Amino acid sequence: MLQLKNIIKTYVTGGITQQALKGISLNFRENEFVSILGQSGSGKTTLLNIIGGLDQYTDGDLIINGISTKQYKSSDWDVYRNQSIGFIFQSYNLISHQTVLANVELALTLAGISKKERRQRAIEVLEKVGLKDHLHKKPNQMSGGQMQRVAIARALINNPDILLADEPTGALDSETSIQVMELLKEIAKDKLVIMVTHNPELAQEYSTRIIRLKDGVIQGDTNPYAENEMIVNNKEVTVKKSKKNRVSMSFFTALALSFNNLKTKKGRTILTSFAGSIGIIGIALILALSSGMQAYIANVEEDTLSSYPITIQNQGIDLLKMQSSTREGMERSKEEHKLDKVYQGGYAADTLQMQNIKLKDNDLKTFKEYIESKNGKKIRENTNAIQYGYPLNLQIYKSDTTKEIVQVNPSSVLEEEENYGQMADSMKAMGVTTSEVWTEMIDNQKLLTSQYDLLAGEWPNHYDEVVLVLDENNEISDMTLYALGLKDSKEIERMRKKLENGKDLSQTDYSKESYSYDDILKTTFKLVLNTDYYQKKNGIWMDKKTEKSYMKKLINNGITIRISGIIRPSKDAAASSIQGTIGYTNALTKYVMKQIHASKIVKEQKKNPNMNVFTGEEFVDAKDISEQELLEQLDPNKKAMILSLPEAERNVYLTSYKESLNTTYEDNLELLGSIRTQEPSSISLYLKDFDAREAVIEAIQEYNDQQVKAGKESNVIEYTDMVGIMTASITSIINMITYLLIGFVSISLVVSSIMIGIITYISVLERTKEIGILRSIGASKKDVSRVFNAETMIVGFSAGAIGILVTILLTIPINHIIETLSGVANIAVLPVGGAITLIIISIVLTMIAGFIPAKMAAKKDPVIALRSE
């Protein structure tokens, strides 16, 4: 039952107070057809809106099923409108971009009814009003009578207790008006129908009760419902409790409403989305280029770091500390002061500080043990390879000794040329030195395969196999060919003499020869151990290197080393890890060390650490030998020559001679090539990437901290990280440039977001009536806000998606241009994660931009909203 007790409604406009309703008191039966008649401005529609919960009374009380509404909150009115009230408007108030079925279903959606049930109930009620065949039409495809029937069906869909009709026949012809009134009369048999009309004839014919209003006051009531009539058959009507189910529009419903609305404005939606996508395109292109550059740099880093590992020598200096000291000194020198006196410049302290940074002996034995222990896991995990260097010079000779003996490593040819005046400087400038012809390859076949193309043969599988390394043009330096014995070294001597005699070199001297792969693969060398140069005679070991016959026999019986493959740096590799022309495996190093350790001379020297196996005498400290004792060891002629020298020259000679006598047990083992595997002379860490570099440096620092904590400062490692010094800032520079560009482009993103906010506000103005309709069927302020947030979300997603699609298309010509200019392929690559993030950013920004318009929409008065066109 519905009761109005002394309802007063006052409007205040521009300081003017006007009473629309002046103490209205009415009781309504549960099922009757009530018509409210009166002139325009009499308060009919205001009364209807107050009964429907669209407008709030100023004073009095509205009692619904025995419950006062004075304490009703906004959410209570939303529930009331959705579940107890059905509205029928003169202008139908259907949502134009929704189908008939969707318009009717909307109230059930707010009530939380499942899709299947609401679809079934909507079809049933549309069938009841005779519109079963028009389910999927839009309102603009129907006649006025049909649209009013849709409005009635929407009002009935939630099975409300009260049906409110505001001039339901005002826009219909006579025939259609009668049909609508017949329908309302039928409904009034079970429900309370309250109709506002200007047509007294229709009211008289169809209504069971007519109430007349004038100037906000009741002038007449043909069938009043007194409170004493509430007692039926001596029993009081049971007071019904108001339904309190929560009413809320799902976000998917909000999305559907907004999507259908945007479909009616396709052109504007596409242009808005494209405008919003401009900022996304800019950022996405920067991100694609930055990501591609980072990937390219990562690839270069891996290759570069394989060429320039972190190398820890047995003696090290902290160049970073030196760099830091230099930088601090420069900063101090830049300190500003007035130009009114003579000021002291601070150079002495800085110079002393630099001089204090000294070479330090590194305990590589302890560090090697650390790397191979459980604590060194971080270093092992972040390196492609760990190479231990030993002072081991492989003694390699040309296999053919018929004409002459040619040592190819260490190369006698290169040693001669390196010592020959300006030639030495030229060769060093070209990167050709004795130590760089034969080099040990890193123990990582996967990385080697990625850096080099195998042109012929195969990679070494045994210790006696090596590879020949060509440059990018399949060339080898002629000096290297001489050093390897592939060209006759006498040609160098011939050309030198020719130049010394003032003659020019002929064209043939500059001619280039070529060799087939098969010829190269047939090339072999002979390996001789350091210990094989010595032969025991009369209890001491004699050096036989100068005896030609002995050396020929030694070389012929030496270990055969063959070239198993020919390789060339891959075009995709930014750097290569093999520094020399002949690359051998770690297996050869281990084999040589093992054989040397097993030799008789080494065993004898180790067995007798106090005796020099080369002299048969004990090691002596030359410092303890007097000048007279030294002279007595010399032959008479040399002794006479020294004694004839001036005293200063004689002292210099004797001091030098003392040092030559100062041979130790360790010196002999080093000469023989006997090296302990646990005591490397260098450790090279081939890092996976720059991030791995940071991890390894951190691990080394942790090791140093542990040694200091344990009181073993002598074990602290000092090293030089050349790549770190040269390129540590590359990534940060690229990141800085990326952030700077993104910052500039973000301005356009903000501008486009503001534009979207303005367009959303325009949409709010365009959809004002829709806001009123949604509120009339029970939608809350949050629901209305959600509708417009959904609209901005769709626009934001569209803008983001368009931006990503355009970016992907633009990367195709960009990559082509960059590859043509620089030879670097696929430099612009938009990462999937970045694309998704940018779409999310686009959505978030547009939703933020639409937040204020959405709030404005939610705050609109539903009564005023329904009046808008």
C-alpha positions in Angstrom: 0.0 0.0 0.0 1.2 3.5 -0.9 0.5 6.5 1.4 1.3 10.2 1.1 1.1 12.2 4.3 1.1 16.0 4.0 3.6 16.0 1.1 5.1 19.4 0.4 7.5 20.1 -2.5 9.2 23.5 -2.7 11.5 24.7 -5.5 14.0 27.5 -5.0 15.1 29.1 -8.2 17.3 32.2 -8.2 16.2 33.2 -4.7 12.5 32.7 -5.6 10.7 30.0 -3.6 7.8 28.2 -5.2 5.6 25.5 -3.7 4.7 22.9 -6.3 2.8 20.6 -3.8 1.0 22.0 -0.7 0.3 19.3 1.8 -0.9 16.4 -0.4 -2.3 13.5 1.6 -3.4 10.4 -0.3 -3.8 6.7 0.2 -3.7 4.3 -2.7 -5.1 0.8 -3.0 -2.9 -2.1 -4.1 -4.8 -2.5 -7.4 -6.7 0.4 -8.9 -6.5 2.7 -11.9 -6.0 6.2 -10.7 -6.0 9.2 -13.0 -4.6 12.5 -11.9 -6.2 15.5 -13.8 -5.2 19.1 -13.7 -3.9 22.0 -15.8 -0.3 22.4 -16.7 1.7 23.5 -13.6 -0.8 22.1 -11.2 1.8 19.6 -9.8 0.7 16.4 -11.5 4.1 15.4 -12.8 5.9 16.5 -9.7 3.5 14.3 -7.6 4.2 11.4 -10.0 8.0 11.9 -9.8 7.8 11.9 -5.9 5.7 8.7 -5.9 8.2 7.2 -8.3 11.3 8.2 -6.3 12.8 10.3 -9.0 12.2 13.5 -7.0 12.3 14.0 -3.3 9.7 15.7 -1.2 10.6 18.8 0.9 8.3 17.9 3.9 5.8 15.3 4.8 6.2 11.5 4.4 5.9 8.9 1.7 5.0 5.6 3.2 5.6 2.5 1.2 4.1 -0.8 2.5 3.9 0.7 5.9 7.5 1.9 5.9 8.4 5.6 6.1 10.9 6.9 3.4 12.2 9.8 5.5 15.4 7.8 6.2 15.8 6.5 2.7 19.3 6.8 1.2 20.1 7.1 -2.5 20.6 3.4 -2.8 17.2 2.7 -1.2 15.5 4.9 -3.8 17.4 3.0 -6.6 16.1 -0.3 -5.3 12.6 1.1 -5.0 12.5 2.4 -8.6 14.0 -0.8 -9.9 11.8 -3.3 -8.0 8.5 -1.5 -7.1 8.0 1.1 -9.8 7.4 1.0 -13.5 7.5 4.2 -15.5 5.7 5.0 -18.8 6.5 8.3 -20.3 4.7 10.4 -22.9 7.8 10.6 -25.1 8.5 6.8 -24.6 12.1 7.5 -23.4 13.6 4.5 -25.1 17.4 4.2 -25.5 17.8 4.8 -29.3 20.9 2.7 -29.8 19.5 -0.4 -28.1 17.1 -2.9 -29.6 13.6 -3.4 -28.3 14.6 -6.5 -26.4 17.7 -4.8 -24.9 15.5 -1.8 -23.8 13.1 -4.1 -22.0 15.9 -6.3 -20.5 17.8 -3.4 -19.0 15.8 -3.2 -15.7 16.3 -6.9 -15.1 20.0 -6.5 -15.8 20.2 -4.0 -12.9 18.3 -6.5 -10.7 21.0 -9.1 -11.3 18.8 -11.5 -13.2 20.7 -14.1 -15.3 20.9 -13.6 -19.0 18.8 -16.6 -19.9 16.0 -15.7 -17.4 15.8 -12.0 -18.4 15.7 -12.9 -22.1 12.8 -15.3 -21.5 10.9 -12.8 -19.3 11.5 -9.9 -21.8 10.1 -12.0 -24.7 7.1 -13.0 -22.6 6.2 -9.4 -21.7 6.7 -8.2 -25.2 4.5 -10.9 -26.5 1.9 -9.8 -23.9 1.9 -6.3 -25.4 1.8 -7.7 -29.0 5.4 -7.0 -30.0 6.9 -10.5 -30.3 7.8 -10.0 -34.0 9.7 -6.7 -33.3 12.3 -8.0 -30.8 15.4 -6.9 -32.7 14.2 -3.6 -34.1 15.6 -0.3 -33.0 13.1 2.3 -31.6 13.5 4.5 -34.6 12.2 1.7 -36.8 8.8 1.6 -35.0 5.6 3.6 -34.8 4.6 5.7 -31.8 2.1 3.2 -30.6 4.6 0.4 -30.8 7.2 2.4 -29.0 4.7 3.1 -26.2 4.0 -0.6 -25.9 7.8 -1.1 -25.6 7.8 1.4 -22.8 4.9 -0.4 -21.1 6.7 -3.7 -21.5 9.8 -2.2 -19.9 7.7 -0.9 -17.0 6.2 -4.3 -16.4 9.3 -6.4 -16.8 10.3 -6.3 -13.1 6.7 -7.1 -12.0 6.4 -3.8 -10.1 3.8 -3.0 -7.5 3.1 0.4 -9.0 2.9 1.6 -12.6 3.3 5.3 -13.2 2.2 6.7 -16.6 2.9 10.3 -17.5 0.6 11.3 -20.4 1.0 7.8 -22.0 -1.4 8.8 -24.9 -0.2 12.4 -25.4 1.8 11.6 -28.5 -0.6 8.9 -29.9 -3.6 9.0 -32.3 -7.1 8.1 -31.0 -7.0 4.5 -32.0 -3.6 3.8 -30.6 -4.6 5.7 -27.4 -7.5 3.4 -26.8 -5.3 0.4 -27.3 -2.8 1.7 -24.7 -5.6 2.6 -22.3 -7.2 -0.9 -22.6 -3.8 -2.4 -21.8 -3.4 -0.2 -18.7 -6.9 -1.1 -17.6 -6.0 -4.7 -17.8 -2.8 -4.2 -15.8 -4.7 -2.3 -13.1 -6.6 -5.4 -12.2 -3.5 -6.6 -10.4 -1.5 -3.5 -9.8 -1.7 0.1 -8.8 -1.7 2.2 -12.0 -1.4 6.0 -11.5 -1.8 8.0 -14.7 -1.3 11.7 -15.3 -3.4 13.0 -18.2 -5.0 16.0 -19.7 -7.8 14.0 -21.2 -10.8 13.8 -18.9 -12.7 11.5 -21.3 -10.2 8.8 -21.2 -9.9 9.2 -17.5 -13.7 8.9 -17.0 -13.9 5.8 -19.3 -11.0 3.8 -18.0 -10.1 4.9 -14.5 -11.6 3.6 -11.2 -10.5 6.8 -9.4 -9.9 10.3 -10.5 -7.9 12.9 -8.5 -8.0 16.5 -9.5 -5.1 18.9 -8.7 -4.9 22.6 -8.9 -2.0 24.8 -7.8 -0.5 21.9 -5.8 -3.7 21.2 -3.9 -6.2 18.3 -4.2 -9.5 19.7 -5.5 -11.3 16.4 -5.7 -11.1 12.6 -5.3 -13.8 10.4 -6.8 -12.9 7.2 -4.9 -10.8 8.1 -1.8 -9.2 5.4 0.2 -9.6 6.0 3.9 -7.3 4.5 6.5 -10.3 2.7 8.1 -10.8 0.8 4.9 -7.5 -0.9 5.5 -9.4 -3.2 7.8 -10.9 -5.9 5.7 -13.1 -8.6 7.2 -12.1 -7.3 10.7 -8.5 -8.0 9.9 -5.7 -5.4 9.3 -3.8 -5.7 6.1 -0.4 -7.2 6.7 2.3 -4.6 6.2 4.7 -5.6 3.4 8.3 -5.1 3.9 10.1 -3.3 1.2 12.5 -5.3 -0.9 16.1 -4.5 -0.2 18.0 -6.5 -2.8 21.1 -4.6 -4.0 20.7 -3.1 -7.5 23.8 -2.7 -9.7 24.6 -2.6 -13.3 27.4 -5.0 -14.4 30.4 -3.5 -16.1 29.7 -5.7 -19.1 26.2 -4.1 -19.4 27.9 -0.7 -19.2 30.3 -1.7 -21.9 27.5 -3.0 -24.1 25.5 0.3 -23.7 28.5 2.4 -24.5 29.7 0.2 -27.4 26.2 0.4 -29.0 26.2 4.2 -28.5 29.7 4.5 -30.1 28.5 2.4 -33.0 25.9 5.0 -33.9 28.8 7.6 -34.1 31.3 5.5 -36.0 33.0 8.4 -37.7 33.5 10.4 -34.6 34.7 7.4 -32.6 37.3 6.4 -35.2 38.6 10.0 -35.5 38.7 10.3 -31.7 40.5 7.0 -31.3 43.0 8.0 -34.0 43.7 11.3 -32.4 44.2 9.5 -29.1 46.5 7.0 -30.8 49.0 9.7 -32.0 50.8 9.8 -28.7 50.7 6.0 -28.4 52.2 5.7 -31.9 55.1 8.1 -30.9 55.8 6.2 -27.7 55.5 2.8 -29.4 57.9 3.8 -32.1 60.4 5.0 -29.6 59.9 1.9 -27.5 60.3 -0.3 -30.7 63.5 1.5 -31.6 64.8 1.4 -28.1 63.9 -2.3 -27.7 65.5 -3.1 -31.0 68.6 -1.1 -30.0 68.7 -2.8 -26.6 68.5 -6.2 -28.3 71.2 -5.2 -30.8 73.4 -3.9 -28.0 72.8 -7.1 -26.0 74.0 -9.1 -29.0 76.9 -6.8 -29.5 77.6 -7.0 -25.8 77.7 -10.8 -25.8 80.1 -10.8 -28.8 82.1 -7.9 -27.5 82.4 -9.4 -24.0 83.6 -12.6 -25.6 86.4 -10.5 -27.2 87.1 -8.4 -24.1 86.5 -10.5 -21.0 87.1 -9.4 -17.5 90.8 -10.5 -17.2 92.4 -10.8 -13.8 96.2 -11.0 -14.1 98.6 -12.2 -11.4 99.3 -8.5 -11.0 96.5 -5.9 -11.2 95.6 -2.3 -10.8 92.2 -0.8 -10.2 91.7 1.5 -13.2 88.2 2.4 -11.9 89.8 3.8 -8.7 92.3 5.7 -10.9 89.5 7.0 -13.0 87.5 8.0 -9.9 90.6 9.8 -8.5 91.1 11.7 -11.7 87.5 12.7 -11.9 87.5 13.9 -8.3 90.6 15.9 -9.0 89.0 17.6 -12.0 85.9 18.4 -10.0 88.1 20.1 -7.3 89.9 22.1 -10.0 86.6 23.4 -11.2 85.7 25.0 -7.8 84.9 28.6 -8.5 86.3 31.6 -6.5 86.7 35.3 -6.9 89.4 36.6 -9.2 90.8 39.0 -6.6 93.8 37.1 -5.3 96.4 34.4 -6.2 94.9 31.1 -5.4 96.7 27.7 -5.0 95.8 25.0 -7.6 95.5 21.5 -6.1 97.7 19.2 -8.2 100.3 17.8 -5.8 97.8 15.9 -3.7 96.0 14.6 -6.7 99.3 13.4 -8.3 100.4 11.7 -5.0 97.0 10.1 -4.8 97.5 8.7 -8.3 101.0 7.5 -7.6 99.7 5.7 -4.5 97.5 3.4 -6.7 100.1 0.7 -7.2 100.3 -2.7 -8.9 99.2 -5.5 -6.6 100.0 -9.2 -6.7 96.8 -11.2 -7.1 96.4 -14.6 -5.4 94.8 -16.3 -8.4 95.1 -19.8 -6.8 92.7 -18.8 -3.9 90.4 -17.0 -6.3 90.3 -20.1 -8.7 89.4 -22.3 -5.8 86.6 -19.8 -4.9 85.3 -19.8 -8.5 85.2 -23.6 -8.6 83.5 -23.9 -5.1 79.9 -23.6 -4.2 80.4 -19.9 -3.4 81.5 -19.1 -7.0 78.2 -20.3 -8.4 77.2 -16.7 -9.3 80.3 -16.2 -11.4 79.9 -19.6 -13.2 76.2 -18.9 -14.0 76.9 -15.5 -15.5 79.8 -16.5 -17.8 79.8 -18.2 -21.2 83.3 -19.5 -20.4 86.1 -19.2 -17.8 89.6 -19.4 -19.3 92.6 -20.0 -17.1 95.8 -18.6 -18.6 99.2 -20.1 -18.0 102.7 -18.9 -19.1 103.0 -21.7 -21.5 104.6 -21.0 -24.9 103.8 -23.8 -27.3 106.9 -24.8 -29.2 105.6 -25.3 -32.8 107.7 -26.0 -35.9 107.1 -26.4 -39.6 106.8 -30.1 -40.3 109.2 -30.0 -43.3 112.8 -29.8 -42.0 114.5 -30.8 -45.2 115.6 -27.3 -46.2 115.7 -25.6 -42.8 114.2 -25.6 -39.4 111.4 -23.0 -39.1 109.8 -22.3 -35.7 106.3 -21.0 -36.2 105.5 -20.4 -32.5 107.0 -18.4 -31.0 107.7 -17.2 -34.5 111.4 -16.5 -35.3 110.2 -14.5 -38.3 108.0 -12.2 -36.3 110.6 -11.8 -33.5 113.1 -10.7 -36.1 110.7 -8.2 -37.7 109.5 -6.9 -34.3 113.0 -6.0 -33.5 113.7 -4.3 -36.8 113.3 -0.6 -36.3 110.2 1.0 -37.6 108.9 -2.3 -38.9 108.1 -3.2 -35.3 105.9 -0.2 -34.8 104.1 -0.8 -38.1 103.4 -4.4 -37.2 102.1 -3.6 -33.8 99.8 -1.0 -35.3 98.5 -3.8 -37.6 97.9 -6.0 -34.6 100.5 -8.6 -35.6 102.7 -9.8 -32.7 104.3 -13.0 -31.8 101.8 -13.8 -29.1 98.7 -13.4 -31.3 99.3 -16.0 -34.0 98.6 -19.1 -31.9 95.9 -18.6 -29.2 93.7 -20.8 -27.1 90.0 -20.7 -28.0 87.4 -20.3 -25.3 85.8 -23.5 -24.1 82.3 -22.7 -25.4 81.6 -24.4 -28.7 78.1 -22.9 -28.9 79.4 -19.3 -28.7 82.2 -20.1 -31.2 79.7 -21.5 -33.6 77.5 -18.4 -33.3 80.5 -16.1 -34.0 82.2 -18.0 -36.8 81.2 -19.6 -40.1 82.9 -23.0 -40.8 84.2 -22.7 -44.4 85.9 -26.1 -44.7 86.7 -29.1 -42.6 85.5 -29.4 -39.1 85.9 -27.9 -35.6 88.7 -29.5 -33.5 87.6 -32.7 -31.8 91.1 -33.7 -30.4 94.0 -32.0 -28.7 96.1 -32.2 -31.9 93.6 -30.3 -34.1 93.5 -26.6 -34.7 91.5 -24.1 -36.9 92.8 -21.4 -39.2 91.0 -18.1 -38.7 90.4 -15.9 -41.7 89.2 -12.3 -41.7 85.9 -11.1 -43.2 87.5 -11.0 -46.7 88.9 -14.6 -46.4 92.4 -13.1 -46.0 95.4 -13.7 -43.7 98.2 -11.2 -43.2 101.3 -12.0 -45.3 103.4 -11.6 -42.2 101.3 -14.3 -40.6 101.8 -16.5 -43.6 105.6 -16.1 -43.2 105.3 -16.8 -39.5 103.3 -20.0 -40.2 105.9 -21.1 -42.8 103.3 -21.1 -45.6 105.5 -18.5 -47.4 109.3 -18.5 -47.5 110.6 -16.1 -44.9 113.7 -15.5 -47.0 111.5 -13.2 -49.2 111.4 -10.7 -46.3 115.2 -10.6 -46.1 115.4 -10.1 -49.9 112.9 -7.2 -49.9 114.7 -5.6 -46.9 118.1 -5.7 -48.7 116.5 -4.3 -51.8 115.1 -1.3 -49.9 118.3 -0.8 -48.0 120.2 -0.6 -51.4 117.8 2.2 -52.5 115.8 0.1 -54.9 112.0 0.1 -55.2 110.0 -3.0 -54.7 108.6 -4.6 -57.9 104.9 -5.4 -58.6 105.6 -9.0 -57.8 106.6 -8.1 -54.3 103.1 -6.7 -53.8 101.3 -9.6 -55.5 98.8 -11.6 -53.4 98.8 -15.4 -53.5 95.8 -17.6 -52.8 95.5 -21.1 -51.3 92.8 -23.6 -51.8 90.9 -24.9 -48.7 92.2 -28.4 -49.4 95.8 -27.2 -49.5 95.3 -25.5 -46.1 93.7 -28.5 -44.6 96.7 -30.6 -45.6 99.0 -28.3 -43.6 100.6 -29.8 -40.5 102.9 -28.6 -37.8 105.1 -30.3 -35.2 104.8 -29.7 -31.5 107.9 -30.1 -29.3 107.8 -29.9 -25.5 110.0 -27.5 -23.7 111.6 -30.4 -21.8 112.6 -32.2 -25.1 115.2 -29.5 -25.8 117.4 -30.9 -23.0 119.4 -34.1 -22.9 121.2 -35.5 -19.8 124.9 -35.9 -20.1 127.5 -36.4 -17.3 124.8 -35.9 -14.7 123.6 -32.5 -15.9 120.9 -31.6 -18.5 122.3 -29.9 -21.6 120.4 -27.5 -23.9 120.5 -29.0 -27.4 118.5 -26.3 -29.3 121.6 -25.1 -31.1 122.4 -28.6 -32.5 120.8 -28.9 -35.9 120.8 -32.7 -36.3 119.3 -33.1 -32.8 116.6 -30.5 -33.5 115.7 -32.1 -36.9 115.3 -35.5 -35.2 113.3 -33.9 -32.4 110.9 -32.1 -34.7 110.4 -35.1 -37.0 109.5 -37.2 -33.9 107.3 -34.4 -32.5 103.5 -34.4 -32.1 101.8 -33.7 -35.4 99.3 -30.8 -35.2 96.9 -30.5 -38.2 94.6 -27.8 -39.3 91.1 -29.5 -39.1 89.0 -26.6 -40.2 88.9 -23.1 -41.7 86.6 -20.5 -40.1 85.6 -16.9 -40.8 83.8 -14.4 -38.5 80.1 -14.5 -39.1 78.5 -11.4 -40.6 76.0 -11.2 -37.7 78.7 -11.3 -35.0 79.7 -7.9 -33.8 83.0 -9.2 -32.4 84.9 -12.4 -32.2 86.6 -14.2 -29.4 89.7 -15.8 -31.2 92.4 -13.2 -31.2 95.0 -15.1 -33.3 95.2 -16.8 -36.7 95.5 -20.3 -35.3 93.0 -21.4 -32.7 93.7 -24.4 -30.5 91.6 -26.0 -27.8 92.2 -26.2 -24.0 92.7 -29.9 -24.6 96.1 -29.2 -26.2 97.1 -27.0 -23.2 96.2 -29.7 -20.8 98.0 -32.4 -22.9 101.3 -30.3 -23.0 101.2 -29.6 -19.3 100.6 -33.2 -18.5 103.4 -34.4 -20.7 105.8 -31.8 -19.2 104.9 -32.9 -15.7 105.6 -36.5 -16.6 109.1 -35.7 -18.2 112.3 -37.0 -16.5 113.9 -33.6 -16.2 110.9 -32.0 -14.5 110.6 -35.0 -12.1 114.3 -34.8 -11.3 114.2 -31.0 -10.7 111.2 -31.5 -8.4 112.9 -34.3 -6.6 115.9 -32.1 -5.9 114.5 -28.6 -5.3 117.9 -27.4 -4.0 119.9 -28.5 -6.9 120.1 -26.9 -10.4 119.6 -29.7 -12.9 121.4 -27.6 -15.6 124.6 -27.1 -13.6 124.5 -30.0 -11.1 125.2 -27.5 -8.3 123.0 -26.1 -5.6 121.1 -22.9 -6.1 122.9 -20.0 -4.6 121.9 -16.4 -3.8 124.1 -14.2 -5.9 123.7 -11.4 -3.3 126.0 -13.4 -1.0 128.8 -13.8 -3.5 131.7 -11.3 -3.1 133.3 -9.4 -6.0 136.5 -11.6 -5.7 134.5 -14.8 -5.8 132.7 -13.6 -9.0 136.1 -12.7 -10.7 137.5 -16.2 -9.8 134.6 -17.9 -11.7 135.5 -16.1 -14.9 138.1 -17.2 -17.5 141.4 -15.3 -17.4 140.8 -13.2 -20.5 137.4 -12.0 -19.4 138.8 -11.4 -15.9 141.6 -9.2 -17.3 139.1 -7.2 -19.4 136.9 -6.5 -16.4 139.8 -5.4 -14.2 140.9 -3.0 -16.9 137.6 -1.2 -16.8 137.0 2.0 -14.8 135.6 1.3 -11.4 132.1 2.6 -12.2 131.8 0.4 -15.3 133.3 -2.6 -13.5 130.6 -2.3 -10.8 127.8 -2.2 -13.4 129.1 -5.2 -15.2 129.6 -7.3 -12.0 126.1 -6.4 -10.8 124.6 -7.5 -14.1 126.6 -10.7 -13.9 125.3 -11.4 -10.4 121.7 -11.1 -11.5 122.4 -13.7 -14.3 123.7 -16.1 -11.7 120.6 -15.6 -9.5 118.7 -18.6 -11.0 116.1 -20.3 -8.7 114.2 -23.5 -8.6 111.0 -21.7 -9.7 112.9 -20.2 -12.7 113.9 -23.6 -13.9 110.4 -25.0 -13.7 109.1 -22.0 -15.6 111.8 -22.5 -18.3 110.8 -26.1 -18.6 107.1 -25.2 -18.9 106.2 -27.0 -15.7 103.2 -25.1 -14.4 100.7 -25.9 -11.7 97.1 -26.0 -13.0 95.9 -24.6 -9.7 98.1 -21.5 -10.1 97.1 -19.7 -13.3 98.8 -16.5 -14.4 95.5 -15.0 -15.5 91.8 -15.7 -15.3 89.5 -14.5 -18.1 85.8 -14.3 -17.4 83.7 -14.4 -20.7 80.4 -12.8 -19.6 77.0 -13.5 -21.1 75.8 -9.9 -21.2 76.1 -6.6 -19.4 73.7 -7.6 -16.7 75.9 -10.6 -16.1 78.9 -8.3 -16.0 77.3 -6.5 -13.0 76.6 -9.8 -11.3 80.2 -11.0 -11.8 81.6 -7.7 -10.5 79.3 -7.9 -7.5 80.5 -11.5 -6.9 84.2 -10.4 -7.1 83.4 -7.7 -4.6 81.7 -10.2 -2.3 84.8 -12.4 -2.5 87.0 -9.4 -1.7 84.8 -8.5 1.3 85.0 -12.0 2.6 88.8 -11.9 2.4 89.0 -8.6 4.2 86.6 -9.8 6.9 88.8 -12.9 7.4 91.8 -10.7 7.8 93.3 -11.9 4.5 93.7 -8.5 2.7 96.5 -10.0 0.6 94.0 -12.2 -1.2 91.9 -9.2 -2.4 91.7 -9.1 -6.2 92.5 -6.0 -8.3 91.6 -6.2 -11.9 91.0 -4.1 -15.0 87.6 -4.2 -16.7 88.4 -2.5 -20.0 84.9 -3.1 -21.5 83.3 -1.8 -18.3 85.4 1.4 -18.5 84.7 1.9 -22.2 81.0 0.9 -22.5 79.4 0.8 -19.1 77.4 4.0 -19.9 76.0 2.9 -23.3 72.8 1.4 -22.0 72.2 4.3 -19.6 72.7 6.8 -22.4 70.2 5.0 -24.6 67.7 4.8 -21.7 68.2 8.5 -21.0 67.5 9.4 -24.6 64.5 7.0 -24.7 63.0 8.6 -21.5 63.6 12.1 -22.9 61.9 11.3 -26.2 59.0 9.5 -24.4 58.7 12.6 -22.2 58.3 14.9 -25.2 55.9 12.5 -27.0 53.9 12.1 -23.7 52.8 15.7 -24.1 50.8 14.7 -27.2 49.4 11.8 -25.2 48.2 14.2 -22.4 46.7 16.6 -25.0 44.8 13.7 -26.7 43.6 12.6 -23.3 42.2 16.0 -22.5 40.5 16.0 -25.9 39.0 12.7 -25.1 37.7 14.1 -21.8 36.1 17.0 -23.7 34.5 14.5 -26.2 33.3 12.4 -23.3 31.7 15.5 -21.8 29.9 16.2 -25.1 28.7 12.6 -25.0 27.3 13.2 -21.5 25.4 16.2 -22.9 24.1 14.1 -25.9 23.1 11.2 -23.6 21.4 13.2 -20.9 18.0 11.7 -21.6 19.5 8.2 -21.5 20.9 9.1 -18.0 17.4 10.0 -16.9 16.0 6.7 -18.3 18.6 4.7 -16.5 18.0 6.4 -13.2 14.2 6.0 -13.7 14.6 2.2 -13.9 16.7 2.0 -10.8 20.3 2.7 -12.0 22.4 4.3 -9.3 24.8 7.2 -9.7 27.7 4.7 -9.8 26.0 2.8 -12.6 25.7 6.0 -14.7 29.3 6.8 -13.9 30.3 3.3 -14.9 28.5 3.7 -18.3 30.7 6.7 -19.3 33.8 5.1 -17.8 33.1 2.1 -20.0 32.8 4.5 -23.0 36.2 6.1 -22.3 37.7 2.6 -21.8 36.5 1.5 -25.2 37.9 4.7 -26.8 41.1 4.2 -24.9 41.4 0.6 -26.0 40.7 1.6 -29.6 43.3 4.4 -29.5 45.8 2.0 -28.0 45.0 -0.8 -30.5 45.2 1.6 -33.5 48.5 3.0 -32.2 50.0 -0.4 -31.9 48.8 -1.5 -35.3 50.1 1.6 -37.0 53.4 1.3 -35.2 53.8 -2.3 -36.4 53.1 -1.2 -39.9 55.5 1.7 -39.7 58.3 -0.5 -38.4 58.4 -2.3 -41.7 59.6 0.7 -43.8 61.7 1.9 -40.9 63.6 -1.4 -40.6 64.1 -1.5 -44.4 65.6 2.1 -44.4 67.9 1.4 -41.4 69.0 -1.9 -42.9 69.8 -0.2 -46.2 71.7 2.6 -44.6 73.5 0.6 -41.8 73.2 -3.0 -42.6 71.6 -3.7 -39.3 68.3 -5.7 -39.7 65.2 -5.5 -37.5 66.4 -2.6 -35.4 62.8 -1.6 -34.7 61.0 -4.3 -32.8 58.0 -3.6 -30.6 58.0 -6.0 -27.7 54.6 -7.7 -26.9 54.8 -6.7 -23.3 55.4 -3.1 -24.3 52.5 -3.2 -26.7 50.1 -4.5 -24.0 51.4 -2.0 -21.5 50.8 0.9 -23.9 47.2 -0.2 -24.5 46.7 -0.3 -20.8 48.2 3.1 -20.4 46.0 4.4 -23.2 42.9 3.0 -21.4 44.0 4.3 -18.0 44.7 7.8 -19.4 41.4 8.1 -21.2 39.5 6.8 -18.2 41.2 9.5 -16.1 40.4 12.1 -18.7 36.7 10.9 -18.6 36.5 10.7 -14.8 35.2 14.2 -14.3 32.6 14.0 -17.2 31.5 10.6 -15.8 31.0 12.2 -12.3 29.1 15.0 -13.8 26.8 12.5 -15.6 26.2 10.7 -12.3 25.2 13.9 -10.5 22.5 14.9 -13.0 19.0 15.2 -11.7 17.0 12.4 -13.3 13.9 14.6 -13.6 15.7 17.3 -15.4 17.6 14.7 -17.5 14.3 13.2 -18.7 13.0 16.5 -19.9 16.1 17.1 -22.1 16.0 16.4 -25.8 
